[in-house]
């Protein structure tokens, strides 16, 4: 899997967010990853392990 992501990258996750979008922008990296939904601007934090399991593709 391509793990070349950094702050500001747009990533596509395996499952859609309830708003219908599956694209997220990375706001912060570290032990936890802070993501903002491109569709509705909802912000979530998930562990790096969960993020890497759910990551489908890095777009930008």
PDB file of N, CA, C and O in Angstrom:
ATOM      1  N   UNK A   1       0.849  -1.191   0.000  1.00  0.00           N
ATOM      2  CA  UNK A   1       0.000   0.000   0.000  1.00  0.00           C
ATOM      3  C   UNK A   1       0.891   1.250   0.000  1.00  0.00           C
ATOM      4  O   UNK A   1       1.946   1.289   0.634  1.00  0.00           O
ATOM      5  N   UNK A   2       0.431   2.255  -0.726  1.00  0.00           N
ATOM      6  CA  UNK A   2       1.166   3.512  -0.809  1.00  0.00           C
ATOM      7  C   UNK A   2       0.904   4.337   0.443  1.00  0.00           C
ATOM      8  O   UNK A   2      -0.225   4.773   0.667  1.00  0.00           O
ATOM      9  N   UNK A   3       1.926   4.557   1.262  1.00  0.00           N
ATOM     10  CA  UNK A   3       1.759   5.299   2.517  1.00  0.00           C
ATOM     11  C   UNK A   3       2.431   6.660   2.455  1.00  0.00           C
ATOM     12  O   UNK A   3       2.902   7.161   3.477  1.00  0.00           O
ATOM     13  N   UNK A   4       2.485   7.261   1.288  1.00  0.00           N
ATOM     14  CA  UNK A   4       3.116   8.567   1.139  1.00  0.00           C
ATOM     15  C   UNK A   4       2.095   9.664   1.383  1.00  0.00           C
ATOM     16  O   UNK A   4       1.685  10.359   0.453  1.00  0.00           O
ATOM     17  N   UNK A   5       1.689   9.817   2.624  1.00  0.00           N
ATOM     18  CA  UNK A   5       0.742  10.863   2.974  1.00  0.00           C
ATOM     19  C   UNK A   5       1.389  11.808   3.967  1.00  0.00           C
ATOM     20  O   UNK A   5       2.272  11.423   4.734  1.00  0.00           O
ATOM     21  N   UNK A   6       0.930  13.058   3.940  1.00  0.00           N
ATOM     22  CA  UNK A   6       1.439  14.081   4.842  1.00  0.00           C
ATOM     23  C   UNK A   6       0.313  15.067   5.097  1.00  0.00           C
ATOM     24  O   UNK A   6      -0.769  14.948   4.520  1.00  0.00           O
ATOM     25  N   UNK A   7       0.567  16.035   5.956  1.00  0.00           N
ATOM     26  CA  UNK A   7      -0.433  17.050   6.262  1.00  0.00           C
ATOM     27  C   UNK A   7      -0.809  17.767   4.966  1.00  0.00           C
ATOM     28  O   UNK A   7       0.059  18.205   4.210  1.00  0.00           O
ATOM     29  N   UNK A   8      -2.107  17.878   4.723  1.00  0.00           N
ATOM     30  CA  UNK A   8      -2.602  18.520   3.511  1.00  0.00           C
ATOM     31  C   UNK A   8      -2.972  17.545   2.414  1.00  0.00           C
ATOM     32  O   UNK A   8      -3.643  17.933   1.457  1.00  0.00           O
ATOM     33  N   UNK A   9      -2.551  16.273   2.523  1.00  0.00           N
ATOM     34  CA  UNK A   9      -2.883  15.283   1.504  1.00  0.00           C
ATOM     35  C   UNK A   9      -4.376  14.966   1.525  1.00  0.00           C
ATOM     36  O   UNK A   9      -5.022  15.019   2.571  1.00  0.00           O
ATOM     37  N   UNK A  10      -4.908  14.638   0.357  1.00  0.00           N
ATOM     38  CA  UNK A  10      -6.285  14.163   0.236  1.00  0.00           C
ATOM     39  C   UNK A  10      -6.205  12.649   0.114  1.00  0.00           C
ATOM     40  O   UNK A  10      -5.479  12.131  -0.734  1.00  0.00           O
ATOM     41  N   UNK A  11      -6.947  11.935   0.959  1.00  0.00           N
ATOM     42  CA  UNK A  11      -6.935  10.471   0.934  1.00  0.00           C
ATOM     43  C   UNK A  11      -8.349   9.950   0.701  1.00  0.00           C
ATOM     44  O   UNK A  11      -9.335  10.597   1.056  1.00  0.00           O
ATOM     45  N   UNK A  12      -8.425   8.772   0.099  1.00  0.00           N
ATOM     46  CA  UNK A  12      -9.703   8.100  -0.126  1.00  0.00           C
ATOM     47  C   UNK A  12      -9.747   6.909   0.812  1.00  0.00           C
ATOM     48  O   UNK A  12      -8.834   6.082   0.827  1.00  0.00           O
ATOM     49  N   UNK A  13     -10.825   6.825   1.601  1.00  0.00           N
ATOM     50  CA  UNK A  13     -10.977   5.741   2.558  1.00  0.00           C
ATOM     51  C   UNK A  13     -11.851   4.641   1.948  1.00  0.00           C
ATOM     52  O   UNK A  13     -12.554   4.873   0.964  1.00  0.00           O
ATOM     53  N   UNK A  14     -11.802   3.443   2.539  1.00  0.00           N
ATOM     54  CA  UNK A  14     -12.562   2.310   2.006  1.00  0.00           C
ATOM     55  C   UNK A  14     -14.067   2.501   2.153  1.00  0.00           C
ATOM     56  O   UNK A  14     -14.824   2.134   1.255  1.00  0.00           O
ATOM     57  N   UNK A  15     -14.510   3.068   3.270  1.00  0.00           N
ATOM     58  CA  UNK A  15     -15.944   3.272   3.510  1.00  0.00           C
ATOM     59  C   UNK A  15     -16.296   4.743   3.365  1.00  0.00           C
ATOM     60  O   UNK A  15     -15.488   5.620   3.671  1.00  0.00           O
ATOM     61  N   UNK A  16     -17.515   5.005   2.894  1.00  0.00           N
ATOM     62  CA  UNK A  16     -17.997   6.378   2.794  1.00  0.00           C
ATOM     63  C   UNK A  16     -18.393   6.918   4.156  1.00  0.00           C
ATOM     64  O   UNK A  16     -18.821   6.167   5.032  1.00  0.00           O
ATOM     65  N   UNK A  17     -18.247   8.220   4.329  1.00  0.00           N
ATOM     66  CA  UNK A  17     -18.755   8.930   5.496  1.00  0.00           C
ATOM     67  C   UNK A  17     -20.279   9.014   5.330  1.00  0.00           C
ATOM     68  O   UNK A  17     -20.757   8.968   4.197  1.00  0.00           O
ATOM     69  N   UNK A  18     -21.051   9.133   6.399  1.00  0.00           N
ATOM     70  CA  UNK A  18     -22.516   9.225   6.260  1.00  0.00           C
ATOM     71  C   UNK A  18     -22.988  10.340   5.321  1.00  0.00           C
ATOM     72  O   UNK A  18     -24.099  10.257   4.796  1.00  0.00           O
ATOM     73  N   UNK A  19     -22.184  11.375   5.095  1.00  0.00           N
ATOM     74  CA  UNK A  19     -22.582  12.443   4.165  1.00  0.00           C
ATOM     75  C   UNK A  19     -22.461  11.988   2.712  1.00  0.00           C
ATOM     76  O   UNK A  19     -22.961  12.664   1.813  1.00  0.00           O
ATOM     77  N   UNK A  20     -21.809  10.858   2.469  1.00  0.00           N
ATOM     78  CA  UNK A  20     -21.681  10.322   1.120  1.00  0.00           C
ATOM     79  C   UNK A  20     -20.287  10.441   0.527  1.00  0.00           C
ATOM     80  O   UNK A  20     -20.003   9.817  -0.496  1.00  0.00           O
ATOM     81  N   UNK A  21     -19.414  11.223   1.138  1.00  0.00           N
ATOM     82  CA  UNK A  21     -18.064  11.421   0.616  1.00  0.00           C
ATOM     83  C   UNK A  21     -17.110  10.387   1.215  1.00  0.00           C
ATOM     84  O   UNK A  21     -17.265   9.988   2.369  1.00  0.00           O
ATOM     85  N   UNK A  22     -16.132   9.960   0.431  1.00  0.00           N
ATOM     86  CA  UNK A  22     -15.086   9.080   0.986  1.00  0.00           C
ATOM     87  C   UNK A  22     -13.717   9.747   0.886  1.00  0.00           C
ATOM     88  O   UNK A  22     -12.691   9.086   1.049  1.00  0.00           O
ATOM     89  N   UNK A  23     -13.695  11.056   0.617  1.00  0.00           N
ATOM     90  CA  UNK A  23     -12.442  11.813   0.531  1.00  0.00           C
ATOM     91  C   UNK A  23     -12.239  12.618   1.810  1.00  0.00           C
ATOM     92  O   UNK A  23     -13.165  13.252   2.316  1.00  0.00           O
ATOM     93  N   UNK A  24     -11.008  12.581   2.323  1.00  0.00           N
ATOM     94  CA  UNK A  24     -10.652  13.255   3.558  1.00  0.00           C
ATOM     95  C   UNK A  24      -9.354  14.007   3.363  1.00  0.00           C
ATOM     96  O   UNK A  24      -8.502  13.586   2.579  1.00  0.00           O
ATOM     97  N   UNK A  25      -9.192  15.120   4.072  1.00  0.00           N
ATOM     98  CA  UNK A  25      -7.937  15.872   4.078  1.00  0.00           C
ATOM     99  C   UNK A  25      -7.248  15.627   5.406  1.00  0.00           C
ATOM    100  O   UNK A  25      -7.887  15.682   6.456  1.00  0.00           O
ATOM    101  N   UNK A  26      -5.955  15.359   5.370  1.00  0.00           N
ATOM    102  CA  UNK A  26      -5.183  15.134   6.591  1.00  0.00           C
ATOM    103  C   UNK A  26      -4.822  16.483   7.195  1.00  0.00           C
ATOM    104  O   UNK A  26      -4.194  17.318   6.544  1.00  0.00           O
ATOM    105  N   UNK A  27      -5.225  16.690   8.452  1.00  0.00           N
ATOM    106  CA  UNK A  27      -4.922  17.937   9.153  1.00  0.00           C
ATOM    107  C   UNK A  27      -3.728  17.802  10.087  1.00  0.00           C
ATOM    108  O   UNK A  27      -3.014  18.777  10.322  1.00  0.00           O
ATOM    109  N   UNK A  28      -3.498  16.584  10.630  1.00  0.00           N
ATOM    110  CA  UNK A  28      -2.412  16.380  11.592  1.00  0.00           C
ATOM    111  C   UNK A  28      -2.004  14.922  11.551  1.00  0.00           C
ATOM    112  O   UNK A  28      -2.852  14.045  11.389  1.00  0.00           O
ATOM    113  N   UNK A  29      -0.719  14.652  11.695  1.00  0.00           N
ATOM    114  CA  UNK A  29      -0.239  13.270  11.766  1.00  0.00           C
ATOM    115  C   UNK A  29       0.526  13.081  13.064  1.00  0.00           C
ATOM    116  O   UNK A  29       0.926  14.048  13.712  1.00  0.00           O
ATOM    117  N   UNK A  30       0.719  11.862  13.422  1.00  0.00           N
ATOM    118  CA  UNK A  30       1.417  11.501  14.649  1.00  0.00           C
ATOM    119  C   UNK A  30       0.933  10.118  15.053  1.00  0.00           C
ATOM    120  O   UNK A  30       0.690   9.272  14.192  1.00  0.00           O
ATOM    121  N   UNK A  31       0.791   9.880  16.339  1.00  0.00           N
ATOM    122  CA  UNK A  31       0.229   8.615  16.806  1.00  0.00           C
ATOM    123  C   UNK A  31      -1.228   8.528  16.357  1.00  0.00           C
ATOM    124  O   UNK A  31      -1.706   7.457  15.982  1.00  0.00           O
ATOM    125  N   UNK A  32      -1.928   9.657  16.397  1.00  0.00           N
ATOM    126  CA  UNK A  32      -3.293   9.759  15.884  1.00  0.00           C
ATOM    127  C   UNK A  32      -3.266  10.609  14.618  1.00  0.00           C
ATOM    128  O   UNK A  32      -2.398  11.465  14.445  1.00  0.00           O
ATOM    129  N   UNK A  33      -4.232  10.358  13.737  1.00  0.00           N
ATOM    130  CA  UNK A  33      -4.361  11.126  12.500  1.00  0.00           C
ATOM    131  C   UNK A  33      -5.645  11.943  12.605  1.00  0.00           C
ATOM    132  O   UNK A  33      -6.706  11.403  12.918  1.00  0.00           O
ATOM    133  N   UNK A  34      -5.547  13.246  12.342  1.00  0.00           N
ATOM    134  CA  UNK A  34      -6.715  14.127  12.357  1.00  0.00           C
ATOM    135  C   UNK A  34      -7.141  14.350  10.918  1.00  0.00           C
ATOM    136  O   UNK A  34      -6.349  14.789  10.085  1.00  0.00           O
ATOM    137  N   UNK A  35      -8.421  14.039  10.629  1.00  0.00           N
ATOM    138  CA  UNK A  35      -8.947  14.108   9.276  1.00  0.00           C
ATOM    139  C   UNK A  35     -10.145  15.039   9.201  1.00  0.00           C
ATOM    140  O   UNK A  35     -10.916  15.156  10.153  1.00  0.00           O
ATOM    141  N   UNK A  36     -10.295  15.703   8.051  1.00  0.00           N
ATOM    142  CA  UNK A  36     -11.479  16.535   7.800  1.00  0.00           C
ATOM    143  C   UNK A  36     -12.169  15.994   6.560  1.00  0.00           C
ATOM    144  O   UNK A  36     -11.535  15.824   5.518  1.00  0.00           O
ATOM    145  N   UNK A  37     -13.477  15.720   6.668  1.00  0.00           N
ATOM    146  CA  UNK A  37     -14.261  15.224   5.546  1.00  0.00           C
ATOM    147  C   UNK A  37     -14.382  16.337   4.508  1.00  0.00           C
ATOM    148  O   UNK A  37     -14.707  17.474   4.850  1.00  0.00           O
ATOM    149  N   UNK A  38     -14.122  16.015   3.246  1.00  0.00           N
ATOM    150  CA  UNK A  38     -14.217  16.997   2.170  1.00  0.00           C
ATOM    151  C   UNK A  38     -15.683  17.358   1.912  1.00  0.00           C
ATOM    152  O   UNK A  38     -15.983  18.485   1.519  1.00  0.00           O
ATOM    153  N   UNK A  39     -16.594  16.407   2.131  1.00  0.00           N
ATOM    154  CA  UNK A  39     -18.001  16.640   1.842  1.00  0.00           C
ATOM    155  C   UNK A  39     -18.710  17.565   2.820  1.00  0.00           C
ATOM    156  O   UNK A  39     -19.462  18.448   2.407  1.00  0.00           O
ATOM    157  N   UNK A  40     -18.475  17.367   4.124  1.00  0.00           N
ATOM    158  CA  UNK A  40     -19.250  18.111   5.126  1.00  0.00           C
ATOM    159  C   UNK A  40     -18.382  18.846   6.148  1.00  0.00           C
ATOM    160  O   UNK A  40     -18.916  19.461   7.071  1.00  0.00           O
ATOM    161  N   UNK A  41     -17.055  18.794   6.004  1.00  0.00           N
ATOM    162  CA  UNK A  41     -16.103  19.462   6.906  1.00  0.00           C
ATOM    163  C   UNK A  41     -16.104  18.919   8.331  1.00  0.00           C
ATOM    164  O   UNK A  41     -15.621  19.598   9.237  1.00  0.00           O
ATOM    165  N   UNK A  42     -16.631  17.719   8.558  1.00  0.00           N
ATOM    166  CA  UNK A  42     -16.594  17.090   9.876  1.00  0.00           C
ATOM    167  C   UNK A  42     -15.150  16.667  10.169  1.00  0.00           C
ATOM    168  O   UNK A  42     -14.474  16.130   9.292  1.00  0.00           O
ATOM    169  N   UNK A  43     -14.676  16.905  11.394  1.00  0.00           N
ATOM    170  CA  UNK A  43     -13.303  16.584  11.770  1.00  0.00           C
ATOM    171  C   UNK A  43     -13.309  15.405  12.742  1.00  0.00           C
ATOM    172  O   UNK A  43     -14.059  15.400  13.718  1.00  0.00           O
ATOM    173  N   UNK A  44     -12.464  14.404  12.465  1.00  0.00           N
ATOM    174  CA  UNK A  44     -12.345  13.232  13.335  1.00  0.00           C
ATOM    175  C   UNK A  44     -10.867  12.951  13.591  1.00  0.00           C
ATOM    176  O   UNK A  44      -9.999  13.360  12.820  1.00  0.00           O
ATOM    177  N   UNK A  45     -10.599  12.249  14.681  1.00  0.00           N
ATOM    178  CA  UNK A  45      -9.250  11.758  14.968  1.00  0.00           C
ATOM    179  C   UNK A  45      -9.329  10.250  15.126  1.00  0.00           C
ATOM    180  O   UNK A  45     -10.160   9.743  15.881  1.00  0.00           O
ATOM    181  N   UNK A  46      -8.467   9.531  14.417  1.00  0.00           N
ATOM    182  CA  UNK A  46      -8.396   8.079  14.558  1.00  0.00           C
ATOM    183  C   UNK A  46      -6.934   7.686  14.727  1.00  0.00           C
ATOM    184  O   UNK A  46      -6.027   8.424  14.343  1.00  0.00           O
ATOM    185  N   UNK A  47      -6.725   6.508  15.308  1.00  0.00           N
ATOM    186  CA  UNK A  47      -5.349   6.048  15.516  1.00  0.00           C
ATOM    187  C   UNK A  47      -4.695   5.754  14.167  1.00  0.00           C
ATOM    188  O   UNK A  47      -5.374   5.452  13.186  1.00  0.00           O
ATOM    189  N   UNK A  48      -3.389   5.845  14.136  1.00  0.00           N
ATOM    190  CA  UNK A  48      -2.647   5.593  12.897  1.00  0.00           C
ATOM    191  C   UNK A  48      -2.905   4.168  12.397  1.00  0.00           C
ATOM    192  O   UNK A  48      -3.025   3.951  11.191  1.00  0.00           O
ATOM    193  N   UNK A  49      -2.990   3.207  13.302  1.00  0.00           N
ATOM    194  CA  UNK A  49      -3.222   1.816  12.911  1.00  0.00           C
ATOM    195  C   UNK A  49      -4.566   1.676  12.209  1.00  0.00           C
ATOM    196  O   UNK A  49      -4.648   1.057  11.148  1.00  0.00           O
ATOM    197  N   UNK A  50      -5.639   2.255  12.798  1.00  0.00           N
ATOM    198  CA  UNK A  50      -6.964   2.211  12.165  1.00  0.00           C
ATOM    199  C   UNK A  50      -6.951   2.953  10.834  1.00  0.00           C
ATOM    200  O   UNK A  50      -7.549   2.494   9.861  1.00  0.00           O
ATOM    201  N   UNK A  51      -6.279   4.092  10.786  1.00  0.00           N
ATOM    202  CA  UNK A  51      -6.205   4.876   9.555  1.00  0.00           C
ATOM    203  C   UNK A  51      -5.567   4.055   8.437  1.00  0.00           C
ATOM    204  O   UNK A  51      -6.075   4.035   7.316  1.00  0.00           O
ATOM    205  N   UNK A  52      -4.466   3.384   8.732  1.00  0.00           N
ATOM    206  CA  UNK A  52      -3.772   2.618   7.700  1.00  0.00           C
ATOM    207  C   UNK A  52      -4.574   1.406   7.251  1.00  0.00           C
ATOM    208  O   UNK A  52      -4.456   0.983   6.101  1.00  0.00           O
ATOM    209  N   UNK A  53      -5.396   0.834   8.146  1.00  0.00           N
ATOM    210  CA  UNK A  53      -6.284  -0.263   7.753  1.00  0.00           C
ATOM    211  C   UNK A  53      -7.390   0.225   6.831  1.00  0.00           C
ATOM    212  O   UNK A  53      -7.774  -0.481   5.898  1.00  0.00           O
ATOM    213  N   UNK A  54      -7.906   1.425   7.078  1.00  0.00           N
ATOM    214  CA  UNK A  54      -9.048   1.961   6.345  1.00  0.00           C
ATOM    215  C   UNK A  54      -8.658   2.724   5.079  1.00  0.00           C
ATOM    216  O   UNK A  54      -9.512   3.016   4.242  1.00  0.00           O
ATOM    217  N   UNK A  55      -7.376   3.045   4.940  1.00  0.00           N
ATOM    218  CA  UNK A  55      -6.900   3.825   3.795  1.00  0.00           C
ATOM    219  C   UNK A  55      -6.979   3.012   2.512  1.00  0.00           C
ATOM    220  O   UNK A  55      -6.521   1.871   2.461  1.00  0.00           O
ATOM    221  N   UNK A  56      -7.563   3.606   1.478  1.00  0.00           N
ATOM    222  CA  UNK A  56      -7.647   2.959   0.179  1.00  0.00           C
ATOM    223  C   UNK A  56      -6.595   3.527  -0.770  1.00  0.00           C
ATOM    224  O   UNK A  56      -5.884   2.771  -1.433  1.00  0.00           O
ATOM    225  N   UNK A  57      -6.491   4.871  -0.838  1.00  0.00           N
ATOM    226  CA  UNK A  57      -5.596   5.489  -1.814  1.00  0.00           C
ATOM    227  C   UNK A  57      -5.255   6.904  -1.374  1.00  0.00           C
ATOM    228  O   UNK A  57      -6.082   7.589  -0.772  1.00  0.00           O
ATOM    229  N   UNK A  58      -4.045   7.337  -1.674  1.00  0.00           N
ATOM    230  CA  UNK A  58      -3.630   8.721  -1.444  1.00  0.00           C
ATOM    231  C   UNK A  58      -3.772   9.448  -2.774  1.00  0.00           C
ATOM    232  O   UNK A  58      -3.168   9.048  -3.769  1.00  0.00           O
ATOM    233  N   UNK A  59      -4.581  10.531  -2.794  1.00  0.00           N
ATOM    234  CA  UNK A  59      -4.834  11.231  -4.042  1.00  0.00           C
ATOM    235  C   UNK A  59      -3.832  12.330  -4.319  1.00  0.00           C
ATOM    236  O   UNK A  59      -3.235  12.357  -5.395  1.00  0.00           O
ATOM    237  N   UNK A  60      -3.632  13.237  -3.377  1.00  0.00           N
ATOM    238  CA  UNK A  60      -2.743  14.388  -3.624  1.00  0.00           C
ATOM    239  C   UNK A  60      -1.656  14.411  -2.557  1.00  0.00           C
ATOM    240  O   UNK A  60      -0.798  15.294  -2.569  1.00  0.00           O
TER     241      UNK A  60
END
